[in-house]
Amino acid sequence: MIKVVGLKKSYGRLEALKSISFEVEKGSVFGFIGLNGAGKTTTMNILTGLIRFNGGKIFIKGKDFLKNKQELIRTIGYLPETPTFYNYMNAYEYLNFIARIIGCDLKKTRKSVGKLLEMIKLTKHGKRRIGGYSRGMKQRLALAVAFMNSPEILFLDEPASALDPEGRVEMLELIESLKDDKITIFLSTHILNDAERVCDKICIIDEGKILLTKNLSQLYETYIQPIFDVEFEEDPEEAVNSLKKLSWIESIKENGRRISIYVKDIDHAKKEILKEISKLNTNVTSYQIRKSTLEDIFMRMVSKNEII
């Protein structure tokens, strides 16, 4: 559905995208994840035709994007991270206004506006001024706008990043429901729990480079690794410094008095880690071994990229 080959983008001397390549299958949810500033929004703005790129190729539905841009843009819907509206309008007025701009048949549009508001759960607030909407309501209205042209491909840029927990759940449920409609979804996010819940494939980008692209199931199979979580009674700084000297420890993530230990040799670690912890001059309040999550895999990949 989408194929990107050697895509490059620079802003003066700054290389925002460093020859990135990936593919998105039709009808899938593609999770494009990375820290703020990694290159996610730049990539989405290029793929939706908003900005130009300096090198590489883009193919959508098998067609060269540059040569068939006007045709392909009509098959795309885009939800930006921070959508803007005319706050004096209500939802019905705004969606009909957008329909006229993009050339939709008004009779058909009036019928579809009601369905869109029902889909995003804004029917009861359809005649309320948008200026009085919460951030979550505006995000849902922006999703309706993205759906106005019945897109085959939907780009979502951080759709739940500024929402409260309830709003995030509602947005993820909407995204999950779209799988039944066979819509291809390109989801940019730094909220890894969201990606883990709805995505079929994960692509990790950091500092303009693609670190990996794999199906979620393959990702767990390849990078699954037990993690040792240890919590101390006092600040673990001295313990962390001692443990980092061990050659079989890959890295340590700190969170207050709790540390997560990533190891290179799991069998050796199981035999030796408790011995090493017992040598430390601090009391341990809890110890457990758990499986990797997407967040753990992401942090490992980004840490390795920083070292490189």
Buried (B, 14 or more C-beta within 10 A) or exposed (E): BBBBBEBBBBEEEEBBBBBBEBBBEEBBBBBBBBBEEBBBBBBBBBBBBEBEBEEBBBBBBEEEBEEBBEEBBEBBBBBBBEBEBEEEBBBBBBBBEBBEEEEBEEEEBBEBBEEBBEBBEBBEBBEBBBEEBEEBBBBBBBBBBBBBBEBBBBBBBBBBBBBEEEBBBBBBEBBEEBBEEEBBBBBBBBBBEBBBBBBBBBBBBBBBBBBBBBBBEEBBEEBEBBBBBBBBEEEBEEBBEBBEEBEBBBBBBEEEBBBBBBBEEBEEBEEBBEEBBEEBEBEBEEEEEEEBBBBBBBBBBBBEBEEE
